[in-house]
């Protein structure tokens, strides 16, 4: 036990709290593709979707024992980094790229056919993420986030589960943008909408009013923003007050400096936790409510935290881009070269 404690800069008490509980591990699965995957949408422990480069999408209905992969017809040049899954049959994909390489597709028949429902009309536009709120009185509200065009972030909003979209905008700082790294630079936790930014003037968390049309608060964070490729890449909330933002500089994946910030007051302030940070640039962070567990991942592996992001314990060395969480803490991660894994938590 003494030798084990010496490996980590924690007290015995903290080590006990972090390690002597349920332990997470990624269980690798065969997705049947070599595409780079960044989109992941999880319904429950059986149903999940994934997406990525070359118009690729994947779907499982048996917990990942088998994945069926395919390509959206006519979309071989598209990189589907954003994904929202409604159920086993209905999903929306969002591609990321300049101009018309950003587009929105939808299927309602489990991927047998896909409909192009919107193409980015602006040559300077770039879609970053998609998120939906839980249905409210039958209204299914969703938002697609795009990089700034002419000084304003682009928001495409829908109130009919994606059938129609309305374009809105709100001001961005010069040099500020968002990242399409894991589809988690945008979060809707009704009634709140949160957007995480990057770039030399970024690393801000922007809180929009409940209708998603007006900025009511934009707060700087201590996450690094010293280059165009630095800032916040992912944000998650466990409740209305507690959230974690992660990122760094993706061009310097091994550097752990200024790669995390936490809020305990609903985003009014963001601070650097005093404990051990995650290892290197982080692409995604997620909250597992039933296990009271935070998970983060990036090129250097994955970590977990049970003390609200203060300290992080490594549990995997593999590289992943994105994490998705569904009902009953069902969780998957996806990455480059078709990497896909389900999270298993053991006592």
Buried (B, 14 or more C-beta within 10 A) or exposed (E): EEEEBEEBEBEEEBBEBBBEBBBBEBEEBEBBBBBBBBBBBBBBBBBBBBBBBBBBBBBBBEBBEEBEBBBBEEBEEBBBBBBBBBEBBBBBBBBBBEBBBBBBBBBBEBBEEBEEBBBBEBEEBBBBBBBBBEEEEEEBBBBBBBBBBEEEBBBBBBBEBBEEBEBBBBEBBEEBBBBBBBBBBBBBBEBBBBBBBBBBBBBBBBBBBBEBBEBEEBBBBBBBBEBBBBBBBBBBBBEEEBBBBBBBBBEBBEBBEBBBBBBBEBBEEBEBBEBBBBBBBBBBBBBBEEBBBBBBBBBBBBBBBBBBBBBBBBBBEBBBBBBBBBEEBBBBBBBBEBBBBBBEBEE
